[in-house]
Amino acid sequence: EPFWHIVAGALGTFLAYCSGALGTFLAYCSGALGTFLAYCSGAPGLPVWEHISAKPHPRPIIPPLRSNTMQIRDASALVATKRQPVFNQKCLDGTWQLRNSTGEHLLDAQVPGEVHTALLAAGIIEDPYFGDRWIEYKWIFRDSWTYSREFEVDDKLFGSDKILLVCHGLDTVADVSVNGTLVGRANNQFRRWVYDIKAAVRHGTNTIAVSFRNASDYGTELAAKYPYPVPEAMNIETQQGEPGRNFVRKESCAFSWDWGPAFVPQGIWKCVELVGFTASAWVKDVVPIITRESQEWVVKVRVFAQADGDVKGSVAASVAGFKAEIRMDLVEGENVGQVEIRVPYEKVERWWPTGYGTPHLYDLKVAYQQHLSDENVKWVIHKTTKRIGFRTAHLVQEPYPDQAEPGESFYFEVNEMPIFAKGSNVIPADAFESRVNIDAWKHLLQSCVDANYNMIRVWGGGIYQSNDFYAICDELGLLVWQEFMFACALHPTNTEFLDNVRGEVRDNIRRLAHHPSIVLWSGNNENEESIVKGWYPEIQSNPYMYTVDYHILYHQVILPIVQEEDPSRSLISSSPSNGAVFKGNPWHERYLGNIEKFGDVHYYNYKDLGTDVSKFLRPRFASGM
C-alpha cells in the first residue's frame, strides 16, 4: 500500500494514507486548531488532549512527558479501531442571563459570580455592605433566580459518546436543565457536580439553565420533616439571622454570624465546563500524597478517571528528575490507579514553614497516556502539574516524660522540628466569593507573614478556600490548620445528608491534599464543645441522643474518609477538643474537661479588658480567641 511520511519544519505535519473506506487520516494541525498530533519524526512525545474553549481553561498546560518507547511503525494503527479516541472540553464561563422568579429583573450576569454581584454591576442595587442595606436587600435571597445562556455544540463534541456537564461550584440549591430537560440537581456548595447530558444535547445551538432557590427555606423545610429538633447557634434575632443552615451544605456564616450579615448568596461561584469523549476517558483528579520512609521520600500519585468503555493506558509521573510509569487500563465507569516515585532523601530540599527555613517547592508532572491499537502509540489525554513540597508534619499529643506535667502536649513538628505556632483564624475574605482574586490573597497572606505569623486556621464556618489561597500559603511557608465546614451547630444524620457529606469530604481532600502547607484536618468548629457544655436546651434534655449523632457524623463518617484519602496528615475531630483517647475504630474522644492540660482552646472573654494578659488561660494551644 502507498505510504507517505512527511515532516516539514516546526509544523511537524504527518500525513498518512490508509487504503479502503478509512481514506485519508490527518494527524496533526498546528496552532489554535489543537487537533490530534500523531507523531513527529524524531520527537518521542505525543500530543495533548484536544481543547475547545472560548477562553483558556484553568488546567495548567505543560510540555508532554517524553518516552523513548513511542514509535509509529504503521499509520493504520491510529485508525484501526471502529471508535477513534476523541476528547473535547468547552468552557461555559462568561456572560449569562439572570432572571428572578417574576421576570421583573432580567440582566446580564458574569459566571463565576453571585446574584448580588450581578445586581450591583447592573446598578439595580448599591453597595450591600453600606449601613443596614444587608437587611434591606434580603428580598434578593428570598427570591428564586435562574442563570441561563446559549452554547454551541460542534460536530466533534456532538459526536462524542459521553458528554458531561461539570459544575465546579453551585451555591447552593439548584436544578440544572439543558434544552428544557432536567439533567440534575445540586444541594451542596462545596462539591463538584457532574451531569451526563448526552441525551439532552443537540447539534448546534443549545441552552443551559441553572435555577436556584432560597437555601434558608430549603433547610427549614428539611428541618421541619426531621423526626426531632437539631439545634444550631447563630439564628439569633438580634443578628437578623436566617434559619435552616445546619440542614443545607452551604457556608454557615452566610446565614449571619456575630461578625457578619446574612446575605445567603445564590449563584454559580466556580467555573462550568463541558467534557466530551469517545473511546477515551476524563481524568477527574490527580492526588499526590508525600511521605518519608527511612532515607527516601515516597510520592504516591492516585489518578481518578471516568471512562466510557475499555481503555488501555498508562500513567507517567516525574519530579525532581525522578520518574515512574505504570500501566493503568480503564473499564467503563469510575477508575483509580496509583503510580509511585521514590526520591532519595538527600536529592531534594525540604519545605519549611516561614521563620524556620525556605519553603522549597517542586513541579510534579503527571500524564495519562492512552495506548492506541499499537501498544507503542500513546496519546496524552490529560496532563497536569502539581507544586509539591517534601516535608514531614505531625501533631504531637503525648504525655510529658516522667509525668513532669499533667495532661498531654499539643504542638506541631515539621521535619522533626517543634514549631511554636503564631497566627490567627481565616474567615471568608468577602461575602461574595467571586470578588476575591489572587491579588487579594497575596496581599492578605503576605501581611500575615509580615506580622510574623507562621500558621493560619481555615475556620469551619466559612468555605474551603480557593486553589490560589493554598498555593500562596505553600510559597510563603504558612502552615494551614484546615477544618471541614461545620461550625456552631449540630446536624442531621440521615442517609441523604451523610452521603452528601461523604462526597464533599472526598472532593475537597482530593483537591487540596498536595499542598505542603496543610498540616492538619479538623472536623469542625466548636460542635463538640456545644454538646459537652450543653449550649442548647435540646442537648440538656437529651445529651445521649445528640452525642450519638455527633459520633456518627465525625467519628464514623468524616474521620475514616480522611484516614483513607490522606493518611499522611494528623487529624482531630473538633476544635477545641481534649484530643482522642483512642484513634482507631471506633474513635474514642476524651471530650472537653481540663482545657489547660489537654488539646486546644477557644478563649472568649467579653467581660475583661482584652489586653489584660493576667486574665488569659495558659493552654497547650490557643486555636481561637
Secondary structure, DSSP 4 states (H G I P E B T S, - for coil): --------GGG---EEE--GGG-EEE----GGG------BTTB----PPP---SS--SS---PPPP-TT---S-GGGGG-SSS--EEEEEE--EEEEEEETTSS-EEEEEES--HHHHHHHTTSS--TTSTTHHHHTHHHHHS-EEEEEEEEE-HHHHT-SEEEEEES-EESEEEEEETTEEEEEEEBTTS-EEEE-TTT--SEEEEEEEEE--HHHHHHHHHHHSSS---BS---GGGT--S-GGGSBS-GGGEEETTEEE----EE-S-EEEEEEESSEEEEEEEEEEEEETTEEEEEEEEEEEESS-B-EEEEEEETTEEEEEE--B-BEEEEEEEEEEEEGGGSPPB--TTTS-B--EEEEEEEEEE-SSTT-EEEEEEEEEEE----EEEE--BPGGGSSSSB--EEEETTEEE---EEEE--S-SSGGG--HHHHHHHHHHHHHTT--EEEE-TTS-PPPHHHHHHHHHHT-EEEEE-S-BSB----SHHHHHHHHHHHHHHHHHHTT-TTEEEEE--BSHHHHHHTT-SHHHHH-HHHHHHHHIIIIIIIIHHHHHHH-TTSEEESSBSB--EEE-SSS-EE--SS-TTTSSBEE---SSS-TT-GGGS---S-EEE-
